Amino acid sequence: MTADTNTMGTNTGTPDAAAAGTWQLGDLTINRTGFGAMRLVGMPWEKTPRSRDAAIAVLRRAVELGVNHIDTAAFYFAPRRSANELIGTALQPYPDDLVITTKVGPARSRDGGFEPMGRPGELRGQVEENIRQLGRDHLDVVNLRWGTSMAGQGREPESVAEHFGALAELREAGLIRHLGISNILPEQLTEAMAIAPVVCVQNQYGLTSREDDALVDLCGELGVAFVPFFAVGAAVPGAALAGGPDETGQAEVAAVAQAHGVTPAQVRLAWTLHRGPHVLAIPGTGSVTHLEENIAAGALRLSEDELALLDGVVATTS
């Protein structure tokens, strides 16, 4: 994705998820702008359940706009909603080109509390649960989601070999087509790649969460997709992982947004996509309006001066 000086307003036509280009996840071709399903079921701080009909409408609209990469997990659920069930209800029979990526490792009890990381022998059950909920006979991509501490909190450095090896066996058995790994350090990627091919790395990353700059570059060198999660959320009131929203770089982002007639969130997404052709976007939302804005961000081209301005933003909370 080459930066240029083209601008994109918020009302310049129907958004198209293909505008940011494509990437190969193994033998699967996807548009770089995808969709993350976590927010479909509602977030813990929300007092009322999200509308089921609204969630289904968002999923169907995403596919209409060219989204063919959806990120989900069996542990994305609320008392009255399950992301996997919503995906199956909204989109079956699935389009031939739709790639659904899920993740295993963490588990949640029926009351919603997170349980200890699954043992290697428990991963098959988690994979089969995703298959059952999604109504498929295999999974396109499965990420091993490692540990609970994220960027800036000190990720767990222990070996991933036993867990990743268990998933590699499931890949050989035909339950999984491709493997990825999430919330990891560079040495853990190297360790996993020695066991089986890795098509993607999914880590927390964004304009003001830059601990993985070097890992983004390494993935590009290796031909591995880098899929940032929480790329915008740190700046959203009520959505920050800890405390209030990160206000670092607000002035710089606002200036670029004003120049292009777009929202600050769109600028943040566009900056992420500009990090390399191997970088994908999976912004999540329960709103069709926000969905369309997120997809439209893939058409936003930032100038070299704008990229330099944004690259200079350093989060004070990292």
N, C-alpha and C positions, 0 to 999 in steps of 0.2 A: 504494500500500500504506500504509494509515493505521496508525500505531502505536496500540496500546491496551494495556490491562493484562492481557489474557488470557495465561495460561501454557500451556506445552506440555511435558508429560513425555515421556520416551522410550518409554513403553508405552501410548500413548493411542489405539491403533488403527493401521490400515495407512496409511503415509505416502502423500501424494498430491502429485505435482509441480504440480498446479493450485492448490495452497493459497496460493501467493504471487501468484497472478493471472497474466494473460497480457500479451503485447506483440506488436506488429506489426513484423516485419522485412520492410519493403516490403508485399507483399500476402500474406505468410505469417504466420499466427497461431501463436505458440508459448507454452508455459508458461514463466514466468520462471525456474524452476529447471530447469536442463538438466544435461548431463554432459560432462565433458572426458575425452577418450580417451587422453591422453598416458601416464598411469600404467598402463594396461592391459598394456603391453609390458614393464613393469619400469623401474626407474630405474638410472642408471649405477653407483650404489654398491651395488646388490644383487648378492650373490655367485651366486645361483642364479636361473634363469629363472622368470618367473611361470607359473603353470599356465594352459595354453590353455583347458581346460575351465572353470576359475574365471573367466577373462576373459569367455568367452561367456555364462556364467551371470549375470555382473554386467550385461552389456548387455541381455540378455533381461529381467532383473528391472527394470532401469531403465525400459524401455518399458512393462512391466506396471504400473508405478507412475505412469505418465503422462508420463514424460520424452519430449518430442517435439522436442528440440533437442540435437544431439550435435556437439561440436567436435572436429575431428581434423586430421590433416595427413599427407601422404605421407612426411614426414621423421620421423614418430613410428614408429620401428622399432628392434628389437633383433636380435641375430643370429638368433634363432629366432621372432620375433614381429613382426607388422606391424599397427598399429592399424586401418588401412583394411581389411585382409584379415579381421581379427577382426570388424569391424562388418558387413562383407558376409556372412560366414559365419553370424553370429548372427542377423541381422535380415532377410535377404532371404527372401521378397519383402517389401520395405519397407512399413511402414504408410503409408497415404495422407497422414497429417498429419506424418510425420517430416521434420524439416528438418536436413540435415547441412551444417555449416559447416566449411570447410577453409581452409588458408592457403598461400600461395606466396611465394616470394622467396628464403628460405634453401634450401640444398640440402645433402645429405649424400652422401658417397661410400659405396661398398658396405661399407667397413670401419667405417662409422659416424661418421667424422670430418666436421665441418662444413666446407663449401667457401665461397668468397666469395659474396656476394649475387648472385643470378641477374641477368643483364642483361635489359632489357625484352624483347628478342627470344627469350629463353629461357623466358619465363613461359607461353607457350602449351604448351610441352612439359610443364611442371609441372602445368598445369591438366589436360591430357589424361592424365597419369599418375594423378592423383586420380580422374578419371572411370573409367579402366580398372580401378583397384584397387577402387573402390567398386561397380562394375558398374552405372553409371548412364549416361544419355545426355546429361546436363548436370549442373552443380553448382548447388545452391540458393543458397549464399552463399560467396564467396571473399574472404578478407582478404588484402590486401597486407601481409605481415609485414616491417616496415622495420628493417634493421640488427640489431645484436647487443647493444648496450648498453641496459640497461633502467632502470627508475625508480631514481633515486639514483646512477646511474653516468654520466649525461650522454648522453642519446640523440642520435643523429645528426641534425643539423638540415638536411641537404641537401634539395633539392627532390625531391618524390616524383612530379612531374608526368609524367615520361617512363614510369616503371613503371606508374603508375596509369592513364595513358592507354592503355597496352598492354592492361591488363585491361578497360578500357572498350570497346575494340575487340572483345575476346572476348565481352563481354556483348552487344554489337550482333550478333555472329555467332551467338548462341544457345547458346554453351557455358556461360555463367554467367547465372544469373537476377538476383542482386543482389550488390553489392560492399560490402566493408567495408575497414577499414584498422587496422593493429595496431602497437603500440609507437611511437606518434607523439607529436608536439607539437601544440598547438592550431593553430598556423599551417599545419601540414601537413594537418590536417583541412580547414581553409578552402581550401587549395590543391586538395585532392582533390575537394571538393564543387563547385568551379567547373568540373570536368571531367565528372563524372557523379554521380548520386545515391549517397550513402553511407548504408547502413542501420545500421551498427554500428561502434563503436570498441572494440578489444580491447587493453587495456593492463594492466600489472601494477598492482594496487591492492588495498588491504585496510586493516584497522583501524590497522596500524602501518606502512603504506606509503602515505602520503597526499599525495605530490607532485602527484597529479592531481585534487585536490579541485575546483579551478576548471574543469578539463576535464569532470569529471562533471557539474557544473552547466551548462556550455555545451552539452553533448550533450542534456541535458534541455530546454533552451531551443530547440534545433534539432529536437527530435523524433527524435534519433539514439540508438539503444540503446548503453549503455555496458556492456561485458562484461569484468569484471575477471578476470585470471588470477592465480594464486598468492595468492588472497585469504586462505587459511588456512595455506599451506605454510611461510610465514616463521616460524611459531610451532611447527612440528613438528620434533622432533629428527631429524637426518639428512636433512631436506628443504629446509633453508635454502639460498638461492642462494650464500651465502658465509659460512663459519664456522659457528658453532653457531646454534641457534634464537634468534629475537628474543624476549626475555623481557619486553619492555616491555608494561605493562598487564595482566600476568598476574593480579594481585590483583583488579583491576576486573572483568576477564572472568570470573574464578572466582566472584566474588560474584553476578554476574548469572546465571551458569550454575546456581549452587546455588539461587537463588530460583525458578528455573523447572524444576529437576530435569532439566537437559540438560547436554550436554558443552560445554567451552569452544569447540571447533570449531563447534558449532551456533550459539553466540552470535555468533561472528565472521561466519559466513555470514548470519545474520539481520540483523546490523548493516549489512552490505553491501547487502542487499536494501532496507533501510529508507532508503537514500540517495536513492531516487527510484523511481517506477514504471517508469522506462526502464532501470533497472539490472538486469542478468540475472546468474545464477549458473551457473557451469560447473565445479563441483568434480569432481575426478577421484579414482578409487580403484580398487583391484583386489579389494576386499572387499565382499560383499553387505551385511554388517552396517554398514560405514561408508557405503555407498551409501544405505541406508535412513535412517541418521541424517542424512546430508546433505539428503536430500529432505524429511525431517520438519522440518528447520530453516526451511523456507519457511512453515510454519504458526506459527512463533514470533513473537509480537507483543511488542515491547519498549515499556515505559512511557516517557513523556517524561523522567522522572528518570533512567531507565536509559540512554536515548540520550544525555542530557547527560553522564552519567558516562563513557560510552564515547567520546563525541566529544572529551572532554578528554585522551584518551590520545594521546600524541605519541611516535613511535618515535625512539629515540636513535640508531638506525643509518641513518636516512634521509639 
